Amino acid sequence: MPRVPALEEIILPAWETNARVTQLFLARLPAAIWDRAIPGAPRRTPRMVAGHIHNARCMWVRTLGKPLGIRVPKLVDRRLVEKADLLLALRQSAVAIEALLRLGCAQAGR
């Protein structure tokens, strides 16, 4: 009978791939479209969506991880954050989410 992988072996590589792809996509996004409206969502820009991703991660960490000792990264201003600052913030929130996932895996998902 094949070995059933541990929860951590499934969840963490998926998260690492997600975080890395998000980071690479935004790092390579041309500056010319950083503040352009997204088709079909005229009040949103790539800057705002990327800022929202970071801030949403932070909210999850604040809600689930802070009481357990996981450091919550600072939120960003979605309308004003510079690309370099946002890329740094995304790395920090990715690390915090990974810590939250590790904690959850260590508790068998509870």
All heavy atoms as an XYZ file, in Angstrom:
859
protein
N       0.850     -1.174      0.000
C       0.000      0.000      0.000
C       0.902      1.247      0.000
O       1.838      1.335      0.788
C      -0.897     -0.035      1.240
C      -1.769      1.177      1.377
S      -2.942      0.972      2.726
C      -4.380      0.555      1.787
N       0.618      2.230     -0.864
C       1.453      3.420     -0.926
C       1.337      4.265      0.353
O       0.292      4.291      1.006
C       0.928      4.195     -2.132
C      -0.340      3.548     -2.539
C      -0.444      2.226     -1.850
N       2.426      4.936      0.672
C       2.465      5.795      1.850
C       1.622      7.041      1.603
O       1.690      7.653      0.552
C       3.905      6.201      2.122
C       4.067      7.111      3.315
C       5.530      7.504      3.517
N       5.953      8.599      2.673
C       5.697      9.890      2.893
N       5.001     10.254      3.933
N       6.144     10.817      2.078
N       0.821      7.398      2.578
C       0.020      8.616      2.499
C       0.913      9.781      2.947
O       1.474      9.746      4.041
C      -1.236      8.531      3.408
C      -2.001      9.832      3.394
C      -2.108      7.365      2.985
N       1.088     10.789      2.084
C       1.962     11.903      2.477
C       1.386     12.681      3.658
O       0.169     12.794      3.813
C       2.020     12.784      1.233
C       1.015     12.273      0.285
C       0.509     10.956      0.772
N       2.281     13.219      4.456
C       1.868     14.058      5.584
C       1.249     15.336      5.038
O       1.579     15.795      3.940
C       3.075     14.377      6.455
N       0.361     15.917      5.806
C      -0.311     17.155      5.417
C       0.708     18.223      5.022
O       0.556     18.919      4.021
C      -1.186     17.644      6.577
C      -2.100     18.831      6.318
C      -3.060     18.542      5.174
C      -2.876     19.177      7.587
N       1.792     18.340      5.791
C       2.835     19.327      5.522
C       3.496     19.102      4.154
O       3.867     20.057      3.475
C       3.880     19.254      6.635
C       4.858     20.392      6.625
C       5.699     20.398      7.882
O       5.188     20.799      8.939
O       6.870     19.989      7.783
N       3.637     17.860      3.743
C       4.258     17.536      2.456
C       3.378     17.954      1.274
O       3.870     18.115      0.164
C       4.531     16.030      2.359
C       5.583     15.528      3.319
C       5.706     14.018      3.244
O       6.025     13.502      2.147
O       5.455     13.366      4.279
N       2.104     18.112      1.508
C       1.169     18.514      0.454
C       0.968     20.026      0.465
O       1.073     20.691     -0.568
C      -0.196     17.811      0.648
C      -0.024     16.302      0.531
C      -1.221     18.331     -0.349
C      -1.214     15.499      0.992
N       0.703     20.573      1.630
C       0.340     21.983      1.764
C       1.512     22.925      1.506
O       1.382     23.901      0.769
C      -0.240     22.256      3.178
C      -1.475     21.430      3.431
C      -0.475     23.741      3.402
C      -2.734     21.925      2.819
N       2.658     22.659      2.143
C       3.767     23.620      2.068
C       4.339     23.793      0.667
O       4.566     24.928      0.242
C       4.849     23.274      3.081
C       4.412     23.456      4.535
C       5.522     23.050      5.491
C       3.963     24.881      4.799
N       4.581     22.733     -0.093
C       5.064     22.959     -1.461
C       4.056     23.731     -2.326
O       4.447     24.564     -3.148
C       5.290     21.546     -2.006
C       5.504     20.706     -0.800
C       4.620     21.310      0.262
N       2.774     23.474     -2.123
C       1.754     24.215     -2.883
C       1.809     25.699     -2.519
O       1.736     26.570     -3.396
C       0.369     23.644     -2.616
N       1.932     26.000     -1.221
C       2.016     27.399     -0.796
C       3.278     28.057     -1.338
O       3.245     29.186     -1.826
C       1.968     27.544      0.722
C       2.276     28.949      1.107
C       3.383     29.421      1.710
C       1.470     30.092      0.804
N       3.328     30.777      1.823
C       2.159     31.218      1.266
C       0.236     30.272      0.182
C       1.656     32.511      1.143
C      -0.268     31.553      0.054
C       0.440     32.652      0.527
N       4.402     27.373     -1.252
C       5.664     27.937     -1.732
C       5.587     28.254     -3.224
O       6.068     29.300     -3.663
C       6.816     26.979     -1.439
C       7.136     26.893      0.048
C       8.012     25.708      0.417
O       8.439     24.958     -0.482
O       8.256     25.533      1.622
N       4.953     27.382     -3.992
C       4.777     27.637     -5.424
C       3.874     28.842     -5.644
O       4.191     29.734     -6.441
C       4.188     26.395     -6.127
O       5.107     25.310     -5.976
C       3.943     26.657     -7.601
N       2.776     28.904     -4.931
C       1.852     30.032     -5.063
C       2.547     31.348     -4.746
O       2.442     32.322     -5.505
C       0.660     29.814     -4.130
C      -0.296     30.973     -4.131
O      -0.010     32.031     -3.581
N      -1.450     30.772     -4.737
N       3.260     31.400     -3.634
C       3.931     32.629     -3.212
C       5.013     33.031     -4.217
O       5.158     34.211     -4.557
C       4.529     32.456     -1.821
N       5.764     32.058     -4.707
C       6.840     32.337     -5.664
C       6.279     32.838     -6.991
O       6.789     33.810     -7.569
C       7.690     31.081     -5.873
C       8.952     31.339     -6.668
C       9.903     30.142     -6.703
N       9.257     28.900     -7.096
C       9.055     27.862     -6.292
N       9.419     27.905     -5.038
N       8.469     26.770     -6.729
N       5.228     32.237     -7.486
C       4.623     32.666     -8.751
C       4.054     34.077     -8.619
O       4.232     34.915     -9.509
C       3.543     31.661     -9.214
C       2.699     32.225    -10.342
C       4.202     30.357     -9.649
N       3.395     34.365     -7.511
C       2.864     35.716     -7.283
C       3.999     36.728     -7.295
O       3.921     37.771     -7.953
C       2.110     35.778     -5.942
O       1.027     34.846     -5.981
C       1.578     37.173     -5.660
N       5.071     36.425     -6.585
C       6.233     37.321     -6.501
C       6.864     37.532     -7.878
O       7.134     38.671     -8.280
C       7.248     36.715     -5.531
C       8.374     37.615     -5.160
C       8.002     38.616     -4.091
O       7.022     38.460     -3.373
N       8.770     39.654     -3.983
N       7.082     36.463     -8.618
C       7.704     36.573     -9.944
C       6.818     37.331    -10.927
O       7.302     38.161    -11.710
C       8.031     35.182    -10.500
C       9.167     34.442     -9.813
C       9.250     33.005    -10.315
C      10.494     35.160    -10.023
N       5.529     37.050    -10.901
C       4.602     37.743    -11.786
C       4.654     39.251    -11.546
O       4.792     40.041    -12.476
C       3.177     37.216    -11.589
C       2.149     37.996    -12.346
C       1.994     37.824    -13.712
C       1.333     38.920    -11.695
C       1.052     38.561    -14.422
C       0.392     39.655    -12.386
C       0.246     39.479    -13.753
N       4.548     39.643    -10.293
C       4.529     41.076     -9.984
C       5.876     41.728    -10.228
O       5.939     42.877    -10.676
C       4.080     41.295     -8.540
C       2.619     40.936     -8.300
C       2.303     40.960     -6.825
C       1.700     41.870     -9.068
N       6.962     41.018     -9.978
C       8.293     41.575    -10.220
C       8.510     41.870    -11.700
O       9.202     42.827    -12.052
C       9.364     40.612     -9.711
N       7.898     41.067    -12.549
C       8.094     41.222    -13.993
C       6.982     42.023    -14.680
O       7.022     42.234    -15.886
C       8.246     39.856    -14.636
C       9.603     39.249    -14.307
C       9.674     37.783    -14.638
N      10.993     37.229    -14.421
C      11.538     36.962    -13.248
N      10.864     37.222    -12.154
N      12.735     36.440    -13.138
N       6.030     42.462    -13.910
C       4.935     43.248    -14.465
C       5.492     44.594    -14.954
O       6.143     45.301    -14.185
C       3.877     43.475    -13.386
C       2.506     43.942    -13.835
C       1.826     42.865    -14.668
C       1.661     44.255    -12.617
N       5.253     44.954    -16.194
C       5.792     46.221    -16.709
C       5.268     47.425    -15.928
O       4.084     47.492    -15.578
C       5.293     46.265    -18.155
C       4.956     44.858    -18.502
C       4.526     44.202    -17.218
N       6.158     48.358    -15.668
C       5.796     49.573    -14.927
C       4.667     50.332    -15.616
O       3.858     50.981    -14.961
C       7.018     50.463    -14.764
N       4.586     50.225    -16.930
C       3.577     50.968    -17.690
C       2.149     50.553    -17.351
O       1.215     51.328    -17.566
C       3.818     50.783    -19.191
N       1.958     49.356    -16.811
C       0.588     48.932    -16.496
C       0.316     48.880    -14.997
O      -0.787     48.540    -14.580
C       0.235     47.579    -17.152
C       1.080     46.452    -16.589
C       0.364     47.667    -18.659
C       0.583     45.090    -16.996
N       1.283     49.233    -14.165
C       1.154     49.170    -12.714
C      -0.075     49.923    -12.203
O      -0.740     49.487    -11.285
C       2.431     49.716    -12.100
C       2.576     49.586    -10.621
C       2.723     50.618     -9.760
C       2.617     48.390     -9.836
N       2.854     50.143     -8.477
C       2.790     48.777     -8.500
C       2.514     47.039    -10.128
C       2.867     47.861     -7.457
C       2.591     46.128     -9.094
C       2.760     46.540     -7.791
N      -0.367     51.064    -12.819
C      -1.494     51.891    -12.383
C      -2.623     51.987    -13.407
O      -3.485     52.851    -13.297
C      -1.009     53.300    -12.020
C      -0.285     53.301    -10.694
O      -0.787     52.665     -9.745
O       0.785     53.917    -10.606
N      -2.634     51.114    -14.369
C      -3.721     51.102    -15.354
C      -4.908     50.319    -14.820
O      -4.766     49.349    -14.087
C      -3.253     50.444    -16.652
C      -2.464     51.363    -17.508
C      -2.632     50.955    -18.945
N      -1.717     51.705    -19.770
C      -1.110     51.212    -20.813
N      -1.304     49.956    -21.178
N      -0.314     51.968    -21.525
N      -6.071     50.724    -15.255
C      -7.290     50.011    -14.863
C      -7.267     48.592    -15.432
O      -6.825     48.370    -16.552
C      -8.515     50.757    -15.360
N      -7.752     47.676    -14.651
C      -7.860     46.283    -15.099
C      -9.128     46.170    -15.938
O     -10.195     46.624    -15.514
C      -7.906     45.338    -13.886
C      -6.565     45.408    -13.147
C      -8.244     43.921    -14.303
C      -6.530     44.630    -11.856
N      -9.038     45.575    -17.122
C     -10.238     45.423    -17.956
C     -11.354     44.714    -17.190
O     -11.135     43.697    -16.547
C      -9.743     44.572    -19.135
C      -8.279     44.847    -19.201
C      -7.838     45.032    -17.769
N     -12.521     45.299    -17.237
C     -13.673     44.741    -16.541
C     -13.778     45.183    -15.092
O     -14.768     44.909    -14.432
N     -12.732     45.830    -14.590
C     -12.729     46.332    -13.203
C     -12.074     47.718    -13.217
O     -10.952     47.881    -12.752
C     -11.979     45.380    -12.288
N     -12.744     48.696    -13.778
C     -12.115     49.992    -14.036
C     -11.621     50.747    -12.810
O     -10.810     51.650    -12.940
C     -13.215     50.783    -14.748
C     -14.487     50.121    -14.353
C     -14.152     48.672    -14.150
N     -12.054     50.364    -11.626
C     -11.598     51.061    -10.425
C     -10.464     50.324     -9.722
O     -10.047     50.707     -8.639
C     -12.777     51.257     -9.473
C     -13.860     52.137    -10.124
C     -15.055     52.313     -9.269
N     -14.687     53.113     -8.102
C     -15.436     53.234     -7.033
N     -16.601     52.613     -6.975
N     -15.046     53.958     -6.014
N      -9.946     49.269    -10.366
C      -8.857     48.493     -9.784
C      -7.649     48.520    -10.702
O      -7.777     48.487    -11.921
C      -9.292     47.051     -9.557
C     -10.346     46.926     -8.505
C     -10.553     45.489     -8.115
N     -11.571     45.407     -7.086
C     -12.711     44.782     -7.226
N     -12.999     44.163     -8.348
N     -13.582     44.762     -6.242
N      -6.472     48.537    -10.086
C      -5.211     48.496    -10.830
C      -4.405     47.297    -10.335
O      -4.683     46.758     -9.250
C      -4.390     49.777    -10.581
O      -3.998     49.805     -9.196
C      -5.170     51.032    -10.956
N      -3.397     46.869    -11.087
C      -2.534     45.796    -10.579
C      -1.936     46.126     -9.212
O      -1.843     45.255     -8.348
C      -1.453     45.674    -11.651
C      -2.168     46.071    -12.913
C      -3.073     47.201    -12.490
N      -1.567     47.404     -8.982
C      -1.028     47.816     -7.679
C      -2.048     47.512     -6.572
O      -1.708     46.974     -5.521
C      -0.727     49.313     -7.682
C      -0.281     49.843     -6.324
C      -0.347     51.366     -6.215
N       0.224     52.094     -7.293
C       1.420     52.684     -7.288
N       2.169     52.611     -6.210
N       1.839     53.344     -8.330
N      -3.300     47.863     -6.808
C      -4.335     47.681     -5.795
C      -4.610     46.199     -5.525
O      -4.788     45.795     -4.374
C      -5.609     48.395     -6.213
C      -5.463     49.905     -6.224
S      -6.893     50.735     -6.923
C      -8.114     50.373     -5.681
N      -4.635     45.403     -6.570
C      -4.889     43.976     -6.400
C      -3.733     43.310     -5.644
O      -3.949     42.524     -4.717
C      -5.128     43.297     -7.769
C      -5.184     41.782     -7.621
C      -6.408     43.828     -8.403
N      -2.508     43.660     -6.014
C      -1.350     43.090     -5.330
C      -1.309     43.522     -3.863
O      -1.010     42.715     -2.977
C      -0.073     43.503     -6.052
N      -1.631     44.779     -3.610
C      -1.697     45.258     -2.230
C      -2.763     44.527     -1.439
O      -2.587     44.208     -0.260
N      -3.882     44.259     -2.097
C      -4.960     43.512     -1.442
C      -4.503     42.097     -1.075
O      -4.838     41.592      0.011
C      -6.191     43.449     -2.350
C      -7.254     42.548     -1.821
N      -8.038     42.879     -0.738
C      -7.634     41.306     -2.197
C      -8.869     41.870     -0.489
N      -8.634     40.912     -1.361
N      -3.747     41.454     -1.954
C      -3.247     40.103     -1.659
C      -2.421     40.137     -0.373
O      -2.625     39.319      0.529
C      -2.415     39.549     -2.835
C      -3.323     39.255     -4.032
C      -1.633     38.301     -2.423
C      -2.573     38.954     -5.326
N      -1.501     41.082     -0.293
C      -0.669     41.199      0.917
C      -1.532     41.475      2.148
O      -1.390     40.807      3.180
C       0.372     42.307      0.740
C       1.055     42.655      2.024
N       1.991     41.830      2.613
C       0.902     43.717      2.854
C       2.388     42.380      3.748
N       1.749     43.526      3.915
N      -2.412     42.452      2.041
C      -3.232     42.832      3.197
C      -4.153     41.694      3.639
O      -4.379     41.506      4.838
C      -4.036     44.092      2.892
C      -3.158     45.330      2.840
O      -2.010     45.322      3.275
N      -3.691     46.406      2.286
N      -4.673     40.931      2.688
C      -5.523     39.788      3.045
C      -4.714     38.725      3.783
O      -5.186     38.147      4.777
C      -6.165     39.203      1.790
N      -3.489     38.485      3.331
C      -2.621     37.546      4.048
C      -2.420     38.016      5.485
O      -2.485     37.227      6.428
C      -1.256     37.445      3.367
C      -1.242     36.743      2.035
C       0.149     36.852      1.459
N       0.301     36.195      0.163
C       1.439     36.197     -0.533
N       2.501     36.825     -0.059
N       1.495     35.584     -1.690
N      -2.155     39.308      5.627
C      -1.923     39.878      6.966
C      -3.143     39.703      7.858
O      -3.005     39.424      9.060
C      -1.558     41.359      6.863
S       0.048     41.646      6.084
N      -4.322     39.874      7.292
C      -5.540     39.721      8.091
C      -5.715     38.281      8.560
O      -6.129     38.043      9.702
C      -6.744     40.213      7.307
C      -6.775     41.730      7.198
S      -8.235     42.318      6.357
C      -7.496     43.188      4.990
N      -5.388     37.315      7.698
C      -5.462     35.914      8.112
C      -4.471     35.635      9.229
O      -4.792     34.947     10.210
C      -5.195     34.984      6.924
C      -6.391     34.795      6.067
C      -6.588     35.273      4.803
C      -7.583     34.088      6.402
N      -7.822     34.905      4.343
C      -8.459     34.169      5.308
C      -8.005     33.386      7.534
C      -9.720     33.586      5.305
C      -9.267     32.797      7.528
C     -10.100     32.904      6.419
N      -3.266     36.170      9.082
C      -2.259     35.958     10.122
C      -2.687     36.625     11.428
O      -2.542     36.051     12.502
C      -0.875     36.458      9.661
C       0.143     36.378     10.789
C      -0.394     35.659      8.455
N      -3.239     37.828     11.338
C      -3.693     38.529     12.547
C      -4.788     37.719     13.250
O      -4.777     37.556     14.470
C      -4.221     39.918     12.198
C      -4.768     40.662     13.432
C      -5.172     42.092     13.132
N      -3.978     42.883     12.927
C      -3.638     43.473     11.774
N      -4.431     43.382     10.729
N      -2.533     44.158     11.660
N      -5.726     37.211     12.474
C      -6.856     36.490     13.054
C      -6.451     35.133     13.639
O      -6.823     34.800     14.758
C      -7.945     36.272     11.986
O      -8.378     37.547     11.520
C      -9.120     35.501     12.535
N      -5.678     34.371     12.874
C      -5.379     32.996     13.281
C      -4.012     32.819     13.926
O      -3.832     31.937     14.759
C      -5.474     32.071     12.062
C      -6.828     32.025     11.369
C      -6.741     31.205     10.092
C      -7.878     31.450     12.303
N      -3.045     33.621     13.532
C      -1.681     33.392     13.982
C      -1.200     34.258     15.115
O      -0.398     33.811     15.936
N      -1.652     35.484     15.171
C      -1.165     36.400     16.208
C      -1.383     35.843     17.613
O      -0.466     35.880     18.442
C      -1.808     37.777     16.064
C      -1.237     38.797     17.014
C      -1.820     40.172     16.786
C      -1.216     41.162     17.771
N      -1.743     42.509     17.563
N      -2.561     35.281     17.896
C      -2.749     34.724     19.242
C      -1.794     33.564     19.547
O      -1.591     33.219     20.702
C      -4.197     34.226     19.232
C      -4.858     34.957     18.115
C      -3.784     35.216     17.095
N      -1.197     32.998     18.516
C      -0.294     31.859     18.691
C       1.164     32.264     18.522
O       2.052     31.420     18.420
C      -0.671     30.752     17.703
C      -2.107     30.251     17.863
C      -2.494     29.346     16.719
C      -2.270     29.542     19.200
N       1.420     33.579     18.449
C       2.790     34.067     18.422
C       3.384     34.345     17.056
O       4.573     34.631     16.957
N       2.601     34.272     16.020
C       3.123     34.561     14.685
C       3.073     36.078     14.463
O       2.038     36.705     14.672
C       2.332     33.819     13.590
C       2.486     32.310     13.791
C       2.813     34.234     12.198
C       1.654     31.462     12.867
N       4.205     36.633     14.041
C       4.311     38.069     13.822
C       3.488     38.485     12.610
O       3.574     37.880     11.551
C       5.774     38.441     13.601
C       6.024     39.930     13.501
C       7.509     40.178     13.183
N       7.719     41.385     12.450
C       7.384     41.619     11.177
N       6.780     40.701     10.474
N       7.643     42.765     10.598
N       2.696     39.542     12.774
C       1.839     40.045     11.700
C       2.591     41.146     10.944
O       2.973     42.148     11.548
C       0.514     40.610     12.252
C      -0.366     41.125     11.127
C      -0.209     39.565     13.085
N       2.798     40.981      9.631
C       3.451     42.046      8.859
C       2.574     43.291      8.802
O       1.356     43.230      9.010
C       3.591     41.431      7.456
C       3.450     39.962      7.651
C       2.550     39.790      8.828
N       3.194     44.422      8.510
C       2.462     45.683      8.384
C       1.639     45.679      7.106
O       2.065     45.165      6.069
C       3.429     46.860      8.352
C       4.125     47.092      9.662
C       5.038     48.302      9.572
C       5.757     48.491     10.894
N       6.677     49.616     10.847
N       0.462     46.288      7.170
C      -0.380     46.462      5.993
C       0.246     47.511      5.083
O       1.068     48.320      5.521
C      -1.779     46.917      6.398
C      -2.575     45.961      7.290
C      -3.900     46.602      7.676
C      -2.799     44.630      6.606
N      -0.161     47.506      3.811
C       0.290     48.519      2.855
C      -0.911     49.343      2.395
O      -2.057     48.892      2.480
C       0.987     47.888      1.622
C       2.224     47.100      2.040
C       0.035     47.008      0.823
N      -0.641     50.531      1.928
C      -1.674     51.363      1.316
C      -1.785     50.922     -0.141
O      -0.882     51.165     -0.941
C      -1.286     52.838      1.398
C      -2.371     53.757      0.851
O      -3.120     53.347     -0.072
O      -2.445     54.901      1.325
N      -2.866     50.260     -0.474
C      -3.038     49.672     -1.808
C      -2.957     50.701     -2.925
O      -2.630     50.361     -4.054
C      -4.386     48.952     -1.917
C      -4.539     47.807     -0.983
C      -5.908     47.144     -1.049
N      -7.004     48.079     -0.976
C      -7.986     48.143     -1.873
N      -7.997     47.348     -2.906
N      -8.958     49.016     -1.726
N      -3.264     51.935     -2.650
C      -3.282     52.959     -3.693
C      -1.933     53.633     -3.896
O      -1.688     54.203     -4.951
C      -4.329     54.014     -3.363
C      -5.739     53.465     -3.358
C      -6.748     54.520     -2.966
N      -8.053     53.952     -2.736
C      -8.922     53.645     -3.695
N      -8.613     53.834     -4.950
N     -10.089     53.133     -3.380
N      -1.061     53.567     -2.888
C       0.182     54.333     -2.953
C       1.465     53.506     -2.871
O       2.541     54.026     -3.162
C       0.208     55.371     -1.820
C      -0.937     56.378     -1.809
C      -0.859     57.253     -0.565
C      -0.929     57.216     -3.079
N       1.372     52.255     -2.459
C       2.574     51.456     -2.237
C       3.405     51.343     -3.525
O       2.868     51.148     -4.614
C       2.226     50.057     -1.676
C       1.447     49.217     -2.684
C       3.472     49.333     -1.205
N       4.703     51.522     -3.366
C       5.623     51.380     -4.500
C       5.892     49.896     -4.740
O       5.837     49.081     -3.818
C       6.931     52.119     -4.221
C       6.774     53.622     -4.116
C       6.318     54.267     -5.420
O       6.657     53.754     -6.501
O       5.610     55.285     -5.339
N       6.219     49.581     -5.970
C       6.401     48.185     -6.357
C       7.465     47.493     -5.494
O       7.240     46.385     -5.002
C       6.768     48.105     -7.836
C       6.786     46.712     -8.392
C       7.027     46.781     -9.895
C       6.971     45.438    -10.525
N       7.153     45.518    -11.987
N       8.615     48.124     -5.303
C       9.691     47.497     -4.521
C       9.238     47.243     -3.081
O       9.541     46.190     -2.509
C      10.937     48.377     -4.549
N       8.527     48.193     -2.509
C       8.028     48.023     -1.141
C       6.991     46.914     -1.068
O       6.943     46.153     -0.097
C       7.424     49.332     -0.627
C       8.457     50.436     -0.480
O       9.647     50.122     -0.257
O       8.076     51.611     -0.601
N       6.165     46.820     -2.084
C       5.143     45.777     -2.101
C       5.773     44.396     -2.260
O       5.353     43.439     -1.605
C       4.134     46.030     -3.223
C       2.987     45.039     -3.297
C       2.228     44.957     -1.979
C       2.046     45.411     -4.414
N       6.793     44.282     -3.083
C       7.463     42.994     -3.245
C       8.079     42.534     -1.919
O       7.995     41.360     -1.566
C       8.516     43.064     -4.351
C       7.946     43.217     -5.767
C       9.061     43.485     -6.767
C       7.150     41.984     -6.173
N       8.664     43.460     -1.171
C       9.206     43.132      0.140
C       8.081     42.715      1.091
O       8.184     41.719      1.809
C       9.972     44.324      0.714
C      10.508     44.155      2.131
C      11.496     43.002      2.216
C      11.156     45.444      2.598
N       6.995     43.475      1.091
C       5.853     43.163      1.950
C       5.277     41.786      1.622
O       4.931     41.013      2.526
C       4.783     44.243      1.812
N       5.195     41.461      0.338
C       4.670     40.152     -0.069
C       5.568     39.017      0.414
O       5.076     37.954      0.805
C       4.489     40.091     -1.586
C       3.257     40.802     -2.111
C       3.359     41.013     -3.616
C       1.995     40.040     -1.765
N       6.879     39.233      0.392
C       7.785     38.204      0.925
C       7.527     38.011      2.416
O       7.496     36.884      2.913
C       9.245     38.578      0.674
C       9.696     38.289     -0.744
C      11.210     38.360     -0.909
N      11.765     39.697     -0.702
C      11.811     40.655     -1.618
N      11.332     40.428     -2.824
N      12.342     41.823     -1.344
N       7.332     39.103      3.141
C       7.079     39.016      4.578
C       5.750     38.324      4.880
O       5.675     37.483      5.780
C       7.102     40.415      5.198
C       8.467     41.054      5.159
C       8.452     42.526      5.511
O       7.398     43.166      5.559
N       9.623     43.094      5.745
N       4.718     38.663      4.121
C       3.425     38.024      4.380
C       3.439     36.554      3.948
O       2.763     35.729      4.560
C       2.276     38.788      3.717
O       2.380     38.819      2.313
N       4.234     36.219      2.944
C       4.354     34.816      2.539
C       5.001     33.995      3.650
O       4.571     32.874      3.940
C       5.151     34.694      1.243
N       6.032     34.550      4.284
C       6.697     33.867      5.402
C       5.720     33.685      6.568
O       5.672     32.620      7.194
C       7.957     34.648      5.837
C       8.501     34.138      7.161
C       9.027     34.568      4.758
N       4.928     34.711      6.847
C       3.963     34.627      7.944
C       2.889     33.574      7.655
O       2.509     32.810      8.553
C       3.324     35.993      8.186
N       2.411     33.536      6.422
C       1.416     32.513      6.055
C       2.029     31.121      6.151
O       1.386     30.178      6.633
C       0.837     32.778      4.648
C      -0.054     34.004      4.644
C       0.099     31.547      4.117
C      -1.389     33.834      5.363
N       3.279     30.992      5.722
C       3.939     29.683      5.829
C       4.024     29.247      7.293
O       3.770     28.076      7.618
C       5.339     29.723      5.227
C       6.031     28.379      5.296
C       7.406     28.366      4.674
O       7.686     29.181      3.781
O       8.204     27.511      5.095
N       4.347     30.169      8.186
C       4.395     29.837      9.614
C       3.022     29.390     10.109
O       2.906     28.436     10.878
C       4.891     31.047     10.414
N       1.984     30.072      9.645
C       0.618     29.713     10.017
C       0.270     28.316      9.494
O      -0.305     27.491     10.217
C      -0.353     30.754      9.454
C      -1.814     30.631      9.821
C      -2.008     30.695     11.329
C      -2.596     31.743      9.142
N       0.647     28.034      8.261
C       0.387     26.708      7.685
C       1.164     25.615      8.425
O       0.625     24.531      8.687
C       0.731     26.699      6.195
C      -0.183     27.525      5.303
C       0.386     27.608      3.894
C      -1.590     26.960      5.288
N       2.414     25.902      8.750
C       3.217     24.917      9.500
C       2.571     24.612     10.854
O       2.509     23.459     11.278
C       4.635     25.421      9.698
C       5.508     25.328      8.488
C       6.956     25.716      8.794
N       7.727     25.735      7.588
C       8.218     24.654      6.979
N       8.004     23.456      7.519
N       8.898     24.748      5.871
N       2.116     25.655     11.511
C       1.448     25.488     12.795
C       0.194     24.630     12.641
O      -0.045     23.702     13.424
C       1.105     26.845     13.376
C       0.569     26.888     14.786
C       1.564     26.301     15.777
C       0.247     28.325     15.172
N      -0.596     24.921     11.611
C      -1.798     24.130     11.359
C      -1.487     22.685     11.033
O      -2.173     21.768     11.516
N      -0.439     22.472     10.243
C      -0.048     21.096      9.901
C       0.423     20.339     11.140
O       0.113     19.154     11.304
C       1.040     21.103      8.840
S       0.474     21.597      7.202
N       1.157     21.029     11.999
C       1.642     20.384     13.234
C       0.482     19.983     14.147
O       0.620     19.070     14.953
C       2.595     21.328     13.974
N      -0.648     20.661     13.982
C      -1.837     20.357     14.789
C      -2.831     19.496     14.000
O      -4.018     19.480     14.316
C      -2.522     21.654     15.225
C      -1.661     22.546     16.080
C      -1.268     21.871     17.378
O      -2.085     21.254     18.041
N       0.006     21.960     17.719
N      -2.329     18.844     12.966
C      -3.153     17.957     12.122
C      -4.305     18.693     11.475
O      -5.389     18.146     11.283
C      -3.638     16.747     12.925
N      -4.097     19.972     11.153
C      -5.129     20.741     10.454
C      -6.159     21.367     11.357
O      -7.080     22.016     10.882
N      -6.027     21.222     12.662
C      -6.993     21.787     13.597
C      -6.548     23.144     14.078
O      -5.428     23.416     14.344
C      -7.200     20.883     14.803
C      -8.027     19.666     14.407
C      -8.159     18.730     15.556
N      -7.041     17.793     15.306
C      -6.355     17.202     16.225
N      -6.600     17.376     17.461
N      -5.386     16.378     15.930
